[in-house]
Amino acid sequence: MSLSILKALYLVNNKITKIHPKAFVTLNALQKLYLSKNALVEIPRNLPKTLVELRIHDNKITKVPKEAFKGLKRMNCIGE
């Protein structure tokens, strides 16, 4: 089964502490990524360029690298 057509991924409230840099490599159609209510300390790297919405509130993120959203030209919603 291919995940290349997956449009939304909900990983809310799972105690996730980190995400592998290649976790989203094959998700070429992903538009919505919900990572709220976890234990992430940083914004995941290499987010899909197709991403429009990122929900990442209620984590342990203290700073955002300046390259975190590079290339995400379609992104229009970050937050709750």
C-alpha positions as CSV (number, residue, x, y, z in Angstrom):
1,M,0.0,0.0,0.0
2,S,1.3,3.4,-0.9
3,L,0.9,6.5,1.3
4,S,1.7,8.8,-1.6
5,I,-2.0,9.9,-1.9
6,L,-2.5,10.5,1.9
7,K,-3.9,14.0,2.3
8,A,-4.2,14.3,6.1
9,L,-2.3,12.7,9.0
10,Y,-3.6,13.0,12.6
11,L,-1.1,12.1,15.3
12,V,-2.6,14.0,18.2
13,N,-2.0,13.1,21.8
14,N,0.5,10.2,21.3
15,K,3.4,11.3,23.5
16,I,5.6,11.7,20.4
17,T,9.0,13.2,21.4
18,K,10.7,13.4,18.0
19,I,10.1,12.7,14.3
20,H,12.7,11.2,12.0
21,P,13.8,13.6,9.3
22,K,12.7,11.2,6.6
23,A,9.3,10.4,8.1
24,F,7.4,12.4,5.5
25,V,9.5,11.8,2.4
26,T,6.9,9.6,0.6
27,L,3.9,11.7,1.6
28,N,3.8,13.7,-1.7
29,A,0.1,14.8,-1.3
30,L,0.0,15.6,2.4
31,Q,-1.9,18.8,3.1
32,K,-2.9,18.6,6.8
33,L,-0.5,17.4,9.6
34,Y,-1.8,17.4,13.1
35,L,0.8,16.9,15.8
36,S,-0.8,18.6,18.7
37,K,-0.7,17.4,22.3
38,N,2.6,15.5,22.1
39,A,6.0,16.1,23.6
40,L,7.9,17.5,20.6
41,V,10.8,19.8,21.3
42,E,11.3,20.9,17.7
43,I,9.5,21.5,14.5
44,P,9.8,18.4,12.3
45,R,12.3,18.7,9.5
46,N,11.6,18.1,5.8
47,L,7.9,18.8,6.0
48,P,6.2,18.0,2.7
49,K,6.1,21.0,0.3
50,T,2.4,20.3,-0.3
51,L,1.5,21.1,3.4
52,V,-1.2,23.7,3.8
53,E,-2.1,23.2,7.5
54,L,0.1,22.3,10.5
55,R,-1.4,22.0,14.0
56,I,1.4,21.7,16.5
57,H,0.1,23.3,19.8
58,D,0.5,21.8,23.2
59,N,4.0,20.5,22.7
60,K,7.4,21.4,24.3
61,I,8.8,23.5,21.4
62,T,10.9,26.4,22.8
63,K,12.4,27.7,19.6
64,V,11.8,27.5,15.8
65,P,14.8,27.2,13.5
66,K,14.7,29.9,10.7
67,E,14.7,27.2,8.0
68,A,11.7,25.3,9.6
69,F,9.2,26.4,7.0
70,K,11.4,26.9,4.0
71,G,9.7,25.9,0.7
72,L,6.3,25.6,2.3
73,K,4.7,28.1,-0.1
74,R,1.2,26.7,0.3
75,M,1.1,26.8,4.1
76,N,-1.7,29.0,5.4
77,C,-2.4,27.7,8.9
78,I,-0.1,27.0,11.8
79,G,-1.6,26.6,15.2
80,E,-4.7,25.4,17.0
